[in-house]
Each structure stands twice: as C-alpha cells, then as structure tokens.
Amino acid sequence: MKKLFYLLIVFGLLTSCVSRKNQAIQQNILTLKDSYCKAPFKYNYSNKLPSYNSDSILTANKDLKEVFSDQSILILNALDNLDEVHEIIDLKKDSSLASQVKVLQLKTKINSKITIALTELDAVAAEFDCEGERVAQIGNYVDNLNSSRNNKLILYSIIAGAAASIAGGIVHDQGWSNAIDISGGVLGAGFGLATLNPKGRKVEFIHQRNLLRDIWREKLESPNFPPFIWYMYTEKKFSNREEHSIIGNMKSRWLHYQFDDSKEAADKSVIFSDGGLYRADDLHNRAAMLNQMQSATRTINQNINYLLLDLDKLIL
C-alpha cells in the first residue's frame, strides 16, 4: 500500500508542474493573438502602378541599353525616373559647369526615389520577419501543448501498469488478480494509443492583415504592399527565367511542398484566411512561407544594386 501511496504523490507533483507550465504559456499566448508586426498606421501609397507592358518600355528606351540592363530600365520606369536619365545623357554632351551641376541634381533626384524603394523593401522584409517570429512562438506553444499531453498520457500509462501490478500482488484471489492485471494492461495500452494523435492540439491564431493571402491570390494590386514592391513581385522580367513572376514561382513551390499539389486544399487553408484554429503543422508551414517571402523580398536588393552600378557608369 505504501508503494501505491508514494506513486500517487509523484503523479500529483508531475501533473501539477505540467498544469502550471500550461497556465504560464496560456497567459503569454494572449499577447500573440493581435499582431504587433503591422505598422502603427497605414500609409496611403499612390494607386499609380508601373506599366506591365515591359516589351514596349524596353523598345521605347532601346537607346539606354548601352548603359543599362533591361531590368534596370524597367526599374527606372517603375520609379518614374526615365526622363531624368534621358536628360542626363543629353547633358553629358555638354562639358560646361552648369551641365555638370544639373547632372548631379538629376542624379540626386533619382537616388531619392531609389532610397525610398530600398526602405520599402526593408519595411516589407521586416514585417515578414516579424510575422515569422510571431508564428514560430505560436508553433512552439502548440508543440509544448502536444508534448505535455503526450507526457501526461505516458505517465498515466505507467501509473496504470504499476497500480495494477501492486494491486495484483495485494489481492490473493487468483481470479481477481488476473482481472486486475488484464484491466491494468488494457488501460495502459489505451493511454499509450492515445498518444498516437498525428494532428495534435489546435490553437486560435488571428491575422486579419494577411500578407500571404495577397501573395496567393496575386491580383493586379495589393493594398498591403507598396506599388513598387508589388510590381517587382509580379513582373516576370525580374525572375530568373522570366517565365513566371517571383511570387508565381513561390506559389508553385508552396503548392508542391506545403499542400501536396492540391490547389483545393491550399484555397481552403487557414493560412490564407483571416485566421482560425491552427495545428502545429499549419503553423510551421506558415512560418516557413513567411521566411521564404522575406528572402524573396531581400533578393530584390540585388536588382537595385545593379541599377546603382549602371547609374555610376552613366555619370562617370
């Protein structure tokens, strides 16, 4: 009897520790239901979107191809700086001091637009990064819930088996002893099978401002992204093979790796909604997708870097 008593005391201590841990996690999770990653106020960007008729733009500015790459010309058009570049080319024919000063003024104007574009890239990448960290915190919370649940079930299984063994030793009647052993074994096995829950627990996670939804739907414009960034995402000329846009390629990878090539499952996924009940796998998928978009956003800096190098060649 003493063994059973001590076993019950240990069980009570372990379950109380798990309960306190879950309560602490539950208190912290309340701060994660409202996103702290979005900007404190919404900036009203210009609704003017760059032209997607890239071939016509390149044809109309073919005289710039001696200095600028196709991508640099398209970026200059998106930033509304093509007129300044053409003016610089004309001014370079005149070596007067006034022309040189005017060239520097025009370059400053171009650099100002480029600086704004770079800060927009940093802001969008930072929000993706912040949202990724936020989702990772929720994912760790659900992982802890699943781990705590499984640990308790394993503990129950051990206690059931130990209690049955002790009780079987106390009871001298063979029939009752066999019945206790069988019942303890069945109960222990039941607790063990209950740990085999492939989907695990769920948690409510809300994200009314859902950047991934805009990416998935890929409309002509998005109110959650600066027009320049959205243009860089959706213009095919800025992808490696120029067959699909940056986010077009990203969506293909998501469909294959996150949704097993099921577009119906993707369209119905909580990931592209305002939020709802998430399982651990969904949270980990969302975190991975946000991190992938952060990386894709930062790679646009390479295109702007090449533009700056081309501008330096023009000024020299």
C-alpha positions in Angstrom: 0.0 0.0 0.0 2.9 2.4 0.8 4.2 1.9 -2.8 0.9 2.9 -4.2 0.7 5.9 -1.9 4.1 7.1 -3.0 3.3 6.6 -6.6 0.2 8.7 -6.3 2.2 11.5 -4.7 4.7 11.5 -7.5 1.8 11.6 -10.1 0.3 14.6 -8.4 3.5 16.5 -8.3 4.2 15.9 -12.0 0.7 16.8 -13.2 0.7 20.0 -11.2 4.0 21.1 -12.8 2.6 20.4 -16.2 -0.5 22.4 -15.3 1.5 25.4 -14.1 3.6 25.3 -17.3 0.5 25.3 -19.5 -1.0 28.2 -17.5 2.1 30.3 -18.0 2.1 29.5 -21.7 -1.6 30.4 -21.9 -1.0 33.8 -20.4 1.8 34.6 -22.8 -0.2 33.4 -25.8 -2.8 36.1 -25.3 -0.3 38.7 -26.4 0.2 36.9 -29.7 -3.4 37.0 -31.0 -3.2 40.6 -32.1 -0.3 41.2 -34.5 2.4 43.5 -33.2 4.2 43.4 -36.6 2.0 45.7 -38.6 2.8 49.4 -38.9 1.3 51.7 -36.3 -0.6 53.5 -39.1 -1.5 52.7 -42.7 0.3 54.8 -45.3 -1.8 55.6 -48.3 0.5 54.8 -51.2 -0.1 56.2 -54.7 -2.5 54.0 -56.6 -0.4 54.5 -59.7 1.1 51.2 -60.8 4.0 50.8 -63.2 3.2 49.5 -66.6 3.4 45.8 -67.1 4.0 46.2 -70.9 7.7 45.6 -70.5 8.5 44.9 -74.1 7.1 48.3 -75.2 9.0 50.1 -72.5 12.3 48.4 -73.5 11.7 49.2 -77.2 10.9 52.8 -76.4 14.1 53.1 -74.4 16.5 51.0 -76.5 19.0 53.8 -76.6 19.6 53.2 -72.9 20.7 49.6 -73.4 24.3 50.6 -74.0 24.5 51.5 -70.3 21.6 49.9 -68.6 20.4 46.3 -68.4 16.7 45.5 -69.2 15.9 45.1 -65.6 17.5 48.5 -64.7 15.4 50.2 -67.4 12.2 48.6 -66.1 13.1 49.7 -62.5 13.8 53.3 -63.7 10.4 53.2 -65.4 8.7 51.9 -62.2 10.4 54.7 -60.2 9.3 57.2 -62.8 13.0 58.3 -63.5 13.4 57.6 -67.2 13.0 61.2 -68.1 15.9 62.2 -65.7 18.1 59.5 -67.3 17.5 60.7 -70.8 18.1 64.3 -69.7 21.4 63.3 -68.1 22.5 61.6 -71.4 21.8 64.9 -73.2 23.6 67.0 -70.6 26.7 64.7 -70.8 27.3 66.0 -74.3 28.0 69.4 -72.8 31.0 69.7 -70.5 30.1 73.1 -69.0 29.9 73.6 -65.2 26.2 74.3 -65.4 25.6 71.0 -67.2 27.6 69.1 -64.6 25.7 70.7 -61.7 22.4 69.8 -63.4 23.6 66.2 -63.9 24.3 66.0 -60.1 20.9 67.4 -59.3 19.2 64.9 -61.5 21.2 62.0 -60.0 20.1 63.2 -56.6 16.5 63.1 -57.7 17.0 59.5 -59.0 18.8 58.5 -55.8 16.0 59.8 -53.7 13.5 57.6 -55.4 15.9 54.6 -55.1 16.3 55.3 -51.4 12.5 55.2 -50.9 12.3 51.9 -52.8 15.0 50.4 -50.6 13.3 51.5 -47.4 10.1 50.0 -48.7 11.9 46.7 -49.3 13.3 46.8 -45.8 9.9 47.5 -44.3 8.2 44.7 -46.1 11.0 42.2 -45.3 10.9 43.3 -41.7 7.2 42.6 -41.5 7.7 39.2 -43.0 10.5 38.5 -40.5 8.4 39.7 -37.5 5.3 37.7 -38.6 7.6 34.6 -39.0 8.8 35.0 -35.4 5.3 35.5 -34.2 4.1 32.3 -35.8 7.1 30.4 -34.5 6.2 31.4 -31.0 2.7 30.1 -31.5 4.1 26.9 -33.1 6.3 26.4 -30.1 3.3 26.8 -27.8 1.3 24.2 -29.7 4.3 21.9 -29.7 4.5 22.3 -25.9 0.8 21.5 -25.6 1.2 18.3 -27.6 4.3 17.3 -25.7 2.7 18.0 -22.3 -0.4 15.9 -23.4 1.7 13.0 -24.5 3.9 13.1 -21.4 0.8 13.0 -19.2 -0.7 10.1 -21.2 2.6 8.2 -20.9 2.7 8.9 -17.2 -0.9 7.7 -16.8 0.1 4.5 -18.7 3.0 3.9 -16.4 0.9 4.5 -13.3 -1.9 2.3 -14.5 0.5 -0.6 -15.1 2.3 0.0 -11.8 -1.0 0.2 -9.9 -2.3 -2.9 -11.5 0.9 -4.8 -10.6 0.8 -3.6 -7.0 -2.9 -4.3 -6.6 -2.4 -7.8 -8.2 0.2 -8.5 -5.5 -2.1 -7.4 -2.7 -5.2 -9.4 -3.9 -4.8 -13.1 -3.1 -7.7 -14.3 -5.1 -6.4 -15.6 -8.4 -9.5 -14.7 -10.4 -9.5 -11.1 -9.2 -5.7 -10.9 -9.6 -5.9 -11.9 -13.2 -8.8 -9.5 -13.8 -6.8 -6.6 -12.3 -3.7 -7.5 -14.4 -5.8 -7.6 -17.6 -7.6 -4.3 -16.8 -4.4 -2.6 -16.0 -2.8 -3.8 -19.2 -5.8 -2.6 -21.3 -5.9 0.8 -19.5 -2.2 1.3 -20.0 -2.4 0.3 -23.7 -5.3 2.8 -24.1 -3.2 5.6 -22.7 -0.4 4.6 -25.0 -2.6 4.5 -28.1 -4.0 8.0 -27.2 -0.5 9.4 -27.7 -0.7 8.4 -31.4 -2.5 11.6 -32.4 -0.9 12.6 -35.7 -2.5 16.1 -35.8 -2.3 17.1 -32.2 -3.8 20.1 -30.5 -5.2 23.2 -32.0 -4.9 26.9 -31.1 -6.7 30.0 -32.2 -4.4 32.3 -34.2 -5.8 35.5 -35.8 -4.2 37.5 -38.6 -6.7 39.8 -40.4 -3.8 41.5 -42.2 -2.6 38.5 -44.1 0.3 39.2 -46.4 0.4 35.6 -47.6 -3.2 35.8 -48.8 -2.3 38.6 -51.1 0.6 36.6 -52.4 -1.6 33.5 -53.0 -4.3 35.4 -54.8 -1.8 37.5 -56.9 -4.1 40.3 -58.1 -3.0 43.2 -60.1 -2.5 45.3 -57.0 -2.4 44.8 -53.2 -3.3 47.4 -50.6 -0.9 45.8 -48.1 2.2 46.3 -50.3 3.8 49.4 -51.8 3.1 49.5 -55.6 6.8 49.3 -56.4 7.3 46.2 -54.4 4.2 44.6 -55.8 5.4 45.4 -59.3 8.8 43.7 -58.6 6.9 40.7 -57.2 4.7 40.3 -60.2 6.7 41.4 -63.3 8.1 38.3 -65.0 11.3 40.1 -66.1 12.6 40.1 -62.5 12.5 36.3 -62.1 15.5 34.1 -63.1 14.0 32.5 -66.1 11.4 35.2 -66.9 8.7 32.6 -67.4 6.8 33.3 -64.1 6.9 36.2 -61.7 8.7 36.0 -58.3 5.6 35.2 -56.5 4.4 32.9 -59.3 7.4 30.7 -58.7 6.9 31.0 -54.9 3.2 29.8 -55.2 4.3 26.8 -57.3 6.7 25.7 -54.5 4.1 26.3 -51.8 1.6 24.2 -53.8 4.0 21.3 -54.2 5.7 21.3 -50.8 3.1 22.7 -48.4 -0.1 21.4 -50.0 0.9 18.2 -51.8 -0.1 19.7 -55.2 -3.7 20.2 -54.1 -4.9 23.7 -55.0 -8.3 23.0 -53.4 -6.6 22.3 -50.1 -4.5 25.4 -50.4 -7.5 27.6 -51.2 -9.3 26.3 -48.1 -6.3 26.5 -45.9 -6.5 28.6 -42.7 -3.1 30.0 -43.7 -4.8 32.2 -46.4 -7.7 33.3 -44.3 -8.2 35.9 -41.5 -7.1 33.2 -39.1 -8.7 30.5 -37.0 -7.8 27.2 -35.5 -4.2 26.1 -36.3 -2.5 22.8 -35.7 1.3 22.6 -35.3 1.9 21.6 -38.9 -0.1 24.5 -40.3 1.8 26.9 -38.0 5.2 25.5 -39.1 4.1 25.8 -42.7 3.1 29.4 -42.3 6.3 30.3 -40.6 8.3 28.7 -43.4 6.3 30.5 -46.1 6.8 33.9 -44.4 10.5 33.3 -44.2 10.6 32.4 -47.9 8.8 35.6 -48.8 11.3 37.5 -46.6 14.2 36.0 -48.5 12.5 36.7 -51.9 11.9 40.3 -50.9 15.5 40.8 -49.9 16.8 39.4 -53.2 15.2 42.4 -55.0 18.0 44.5 -53.5 20.3 42.8 -56.0 18.4 44.3 -58.9 18.6 47.8 -57.3 22.3 47.3 -56.7 22.9 46.6 -60.4 20.9 49.7 -61.2 23.1 51.8 -59.0 26.2 50.4 -60.7 24.7 51.3 -64.1 24.0 54.8 -62.9 27.6 55.2 -61.8 28.8 54.2 -65.3 26.5 56.8 -66.8 27.7 59.6 -64.6 31.4 58.9 -65.0 
